[in-house]
């Protein structure tokens, strides 16, 4: 069950990253600085979420 939660977290982070990159592309096209900052922050959150999910999966395998 814990491994499934980690995999779902990883998939969620991947989805968030996809959305963030889409927002980044749109913001760059419109030259919207506020949207660029928001997209950059969203990418950072997605990367952090993925790192936490991977760490959880690794700990699950060792325990």
Long-range contacts (C-beta under 8 A, 24 or more apart in sequence): 2-56, 2-60, 3-57, 3-60, 5-56, 6-53, 6-56, 6-57, 6-60, 7-53, 7-57, 9-49, 9-52, 9-53, 9-56, 10-50, 10-53, 10-54, 10-57, 12-49, 12-53, 13-46, 13-47, 13-49, 13-50, 13-53, 14-46, 14-50, 16-42, 16-45, 16-46, 16-49, 17-43, 17-46, 17-47, 17-50, 20-45, 20-46
